Structure formats: structure tokens, C-alpha cells
Amino acid sequence: MEKFVEQTFLFDFYGELLTERQRQVYTSVVFEDYSLSEVAEELGISRQGVHDMIRRCNRTLEEYEEKLHLVEKFLN
């Protein structure tokens, strides 16, 4: 599955399980196509911090899918 489509499904199903700040950063970078630098400047954190948060969010969303399989069930 294309990475963006996969991220969209995972966020749709499990996004509410992320913190508000994680959702804000993830939405800005993945869906609104802001650069890491733009988000970092807006939130007053480092670019590396934004990058790490996106990676952590992706890993968390994938872990939820491994346990619950909601996206898989939806697609079938």
C-alpha cells in the first residue's frame, strides 16, 4: 500500500489515541505538507524534535494496527 494512503488510514483509525500535540504535528507535516522547519519554528522546538515526533507517531500508529488490525479488517 502506498505510504501516504497507509498513514492516512492509520491516522483515521488510531489518531485519537495520540496526544493533542502529536496530532497537531503529524497533521501539519503529513497532511498539510508543512516542512519540518516550519512546524519547528511555529511550535518553538527543534527540527530534529519534529522529525522524532513524526517517527514516534508512525511507530505508535503501526503498533496499534499490529494489535487491533482495524485497518486490515476495514480493507477486507
N, CA, C and O of each residue as an XYZ file, in Angstrom:
304
protein
N       0.853     -1.176      0.000
C       0.000      0.000      0.000
C       0.898      1.239      0.000
O       1.927      1.271      0.675
N       0.501      2.242     -0.756
C       1.275      3.470     -0.800
C       1.397      4.056      0.610
O       0.440      4.042      1.384
N       2.577      4.565      0.927
C       2.869      5.030      2.291
C       1.883      6.109      2.751
O       1.416      6.063      3.889
N       1.558      7.077      1.889
C       0.641      8.144      2.293
C      -0.749      7.593      2.587
O      -1.383      7.997      3.561
N      -1.218      6.686      1.764
C      -2.546      6.092      1.970
C      -2.552      5.296      3.273
O      -3.514      5.348      4.039
N      -1.472      4.563      3.512
C      -1.359      3.796      4.756
C      -1.369      4.723      5.966
O      -2.062      4.455      6.949
N      -0.603      5.814      5.900
C      -0.571      6.774      7.000
C      -1.949      7.378      7.234
O      -2.356      7.586      8.377
N      -2.662      7.657      6.156
C      -4.000      8.238      6.269
C      -4.949      7.287      6.981
O      -5.668      7.690      7.896
N      -4.953      6.027      6.565
C      -5.818      5.039      7.216
C      -5.467      4.875      8.693
O      -6.346      4.866      9.555
N      -4.177      4.746      8.970
C      -3.756      4.566     10.359
C      -4.169      5.761     11.209
O      -4.656      5.592     12.326
N      -3.977      6.961     10.686
C      -4.352      8.161     11.438
C      -5.861      8.234     11.620
O      -6.337      8.606     12.692
N      -6.620      7.883     10.582
C      -8.084      7.911     10.685
C      -8.583      6.972     11.780
O      -9.497      7.316     12.530
N      -7.989      5.801     11.868
C      -8.451      4.813     12.838
C      -7.890      5.040     14.242
O      -8.593      4.840     15.233
N      -6.634      5.455     14.328
C      -5.967      5.495     15.632
C      -5.487      6.891     16.051
O      -4.903      7.037     17.124
N      -5.714      7.891     15.247
C      -5.210      9.228     15.525
C      -5.670      9.799     16.855
O      -4.931     10.542     17.501
N      -6.880      9.460     17.269
C      -7.402      9.972     18.541
C      -6.632      9.425     19.742
O      -6.754      9.950     20.849
N      -5.848      8.383     19.528
C      -5.066      7.807     20.621
C      -3.736      8.535     20.817
O      -3.026      8.286     21.792
N      -3.401      9.435     19.891
C      -2.204     10.258     20.042
C      -2.544     11.465     20.914
O      -3.713     11.814     21.075
N      -1.526     12.090     21.467
C      -1.757     13.310     22.248
C      -2.137     14.444     21.291
O      -1.923     14.347     20.082
N      -2.694     15.499     21.839
C      -3.098     16.649     21.022
C      -1.897     17.216     20.263
O      -2.001     17.528     19.077
N      -0.774     17.346     20.938
C       0.435     17.902     20.303
C       0.935     16.977     19.185
O       1.341     17.446     18.121
N       0.904     15.667     19.431
C       1.319     14.723     18.402
C       0.405     14.825     17.179
O       0.878     14.820     16.042
N      -0.901     14.919     17.417
C      -1.852     15.060     16.311
C      -1.588     16.348     15.528
O      -1.633     16.356     14.298
N      -1.315     17.424     16.246
C      -1.056     18.713     15.609
C       0.173     18.628     14.702
O       0.125     19.054     13.548
N       1.260     18.086     15.217
C       2.499     17.987     14.445
C       2.316     17.026     13.270
O       2.711     17.334     12.146
N       1.726     15.879     13.527
C       1.528     14.871     12.483
C       0.667     15.420     11.355
O       0.993     15.243     10.182
N      -0.419     16.079     11.699
C      -1.317     16.657     10.698
C      -0.606     17.719      9.873
O      -0.744     17.757      8.651
N       0.148     18.574     10.535
C       0.853     19.644      9.828
C       1.859     19.097      8.823
O       1.926     19.566      7.687
N       2.633     18.115      9.238
C       3.694     17.596      8.374
C       3.144     16.644      7.311
O       3.468     16.783      6.132
N       2.325     15.690      7.714
C       1.890     14.647      6.786
C       0.765     15.120      5.865
O       0.822     14.882      4.659
N      -0.238     15.772      6.401
C      -1.414     16.112      5.609
C      -1.399     17.524      5.030
O      -1.903     17.748      3.930
N      -0.828     18.469      5.757
C      -0.809     19.851      5.278
C       0.496     20.199      4.579
O       0.653     21.312      4.077
N       1.432     19.257      4.543
C       2.688     19.382      3.805
C       3.567     20.544      4.260
O       4.262     21.151      3.445
N       3.542     20.857      5.553
C       4.464     21.840      6.104
C       5.837     21.178      6.232
O       5.930     19.966      6.427
N       6.882     21.962      6.123
C       8.218     21.419      6.312
C       8.483     21.231      7.803
O       7.811     21.821      8.649
N       9.462     20.409      8.099
C       9.842     20.199      9.497
C      10.274     21.523     10.124
O       9.957     21.804     11.280
N      10.989     22.321      9.364
C      11.459     23.613      9.867
C      10.307     24.557     10.184
O      10.340     25.259     11.195
N       9.291     24.580      9.329
C       8.138     25.450      9.566
C       7.401     25.058     10.842
O       7.029     25.914     11.644
N       7.195     23.769     11.019
C       6.498     23.293     12.214
C       7.335     23.557     13.453
O       6.818     23.993     14.481
N       8.632     23.290     13.349
C       9.531     23.517     14.488
C       9.507     24.984     14.915
O       9.435     25.286     16.106
N       9.567     25.881     13.952
C       9.553     27.312     14.266
C       8.230     27.711     14.909
O       8.213     28.463     15.883
N       7.130     27.214     14.371
C       5.809     27.551     14.898
C       5.625     27.082     16.337
O       5.009     27.776     17.146
N       6.163     25.899     16.659
C       5.977     25.323     17.984
C       7.122     25.620     18.947
O       7.037     25.301     20.133
N       8.180     26.221     18.448
C       9.306     26.558     19.305
C      10.119     25.351     19.743
O      10.647     25.309     20.854
N      10.213     24.356     18.840
C      11.035     23.177     19.116
C      12.017     23.003     17.963
O      11.946     23.724     16.967
N      12.922     22.056     18.099
C      13.918     21.859     17.048
C      13.331     21.055     15.885
O      12.340     20.339     16.028
N      13.974     21.201     14.751
C      13.585     20.436     13.568
C      13.728     18.941     13.847
O      12.896     18.138     13.425
N      14.785     18.583     14.556
C      15.011     17.180     14.924
C      13.890     16.678     15.835
O      13.473     15.524     15.729
N      13.404     17.538     16.724
C      12.304     17.170     17.603
C      11.043     16.847     16.817
O      10.326     15.902     17.147
N      10.770     17.629     15.778
C       9.606     17.380     14.920
C       9.791     16.052     14.194
O       8.872     15.236     14.135
N      10.975     15.843     13.648
C      11.273     14.594     12.936
C      11.080     13.383     13.847
O      10.451     12.398     13.461
N      11.624     13.468     15.050
C      11.498     12.368     16.006
C      10.037     12.112     16.368
O       9.622     10.961     16.499
N       9.258     13.178     16.528
C       7.847     13.012     16.883
C       7.079     12.330     15.751
O       6.220     11.488     16.012
N       7.372     12.679     14.510
C       6.705     12.044     13.369
C       7.054     10.561     13.326
O       6.175      9.726     13.112
N       8.311     10.229     13.526
C       8.725      8.818     13.532
C       8.045      8.062     14.674
O       7.590      6.932     14.496
N       7.980      8.699     15.849
C       7.341      8.078     17.009
C       5.848      7.857     16.753
O       5.299      6.810     17.097
N       5.208      8.840     16.154
C       3.777      8.715     15.838
C       3.543      7.583     14.844
O       2.633      6.774     15.026
N       4.361      7.522     13.793
C       4.218      6.441     12.820
C       4.374      5.080     13.477
O       3.601      4.159     13.213
N       5.374      4.962     14.328
C       5.616      3.696     15.022
C       4.442      3.353     15.933
O       4.013      2.200     15.980
N       3.925      4.328     16.646
C       2.799      4.104     17.553
C       1.561      3.663     16.781
O       0.884      2.713     17.174
N       1.266      4.355     15.680
C       0.098      4.001     14.876
C       0.235      2.595     14.293
O      -0.738      1.843     14.250
N       1.431      2.243     13.850
C       1.670      0.904     13.320
C       1.535     -0.167     14.405
O       1.046     -1.264     14.137
N       1.965      0.147     15.620
C       1.827     -0.799     16.729
C       0.356     -1.045     17.063
O      -0.038     -2.176     17.345
N      -0.458      0.019     17.030
C      -1.891     -0.162     17.257
C      -2.481     -1.078     16.189
O      -3.302     -1.941     16.497
N      -2.069     -0.895     14.944
C      -2.598     -1.722     13.864
C      -2.158     -3.180     14.028
O      -2.941     -4.093     13.765
N      -0.916     -3.405     14.459
C      -0.434     -4.769     14.687
C      -1.280     -5.488     15.732
O      -1.502     -6.695     15.635
N      -1.748     -4.750     16.725
C      -2.515     -5.353     17.809
C      -4.000     -5.467     17.482
O      -4.638     -6.457     17.840
N      -4.557     -4.461     16.803
C      -6.006     -4.401     16.630
C      -6.500     -4.772     15.227
O      -7.634     -5.224     15.076
N      -5.668     -4.587     14.211
C      -5.996     -4.955     12.831
C      -7.261     -4.294     12.300
O      -7.945     -4.885     11.465
N      -7.592     -3.100     12.753
C      -8.818     -2.433     12.303
C      -8.743     -2.006     10.848
O      -9.731     -2.134     10.125
N      -7.600     -1.503     10.398
C      -7.453     -1.097      9.004
C      -7.546     -2.311      8.100
O      -8.217     -2.280      7.068
N      -6.876     -3.374      8.489
C      -6.922     -4.616      7.714
C      -8.359     -5.125      7.575
O      -8.785     -5.502      6.484
N      -9.085     -5.132      8.662
C     -10.482     -5.575      8.625
C     -11.323     -4.649      7.761
O     -12.192     -5.112      7.023
N     -11.072     -3.340      7.846
C     -11.813     -2.376      7.059
C     -11.574     -2.601      5.565
O     -12.515     -2.558      4.773
N     -10.332     -2.839      5.183
C      -9.997     -3.006      3.770
C     -10.512     -4.334      3.206
O     -10.746     -4.456      2.003
N     -10.685     -5.317      4.075
C     -11.217     -6.607      3.614
C     -12.721     -6.551      3.618
O     -13.375     -7.532      3.265
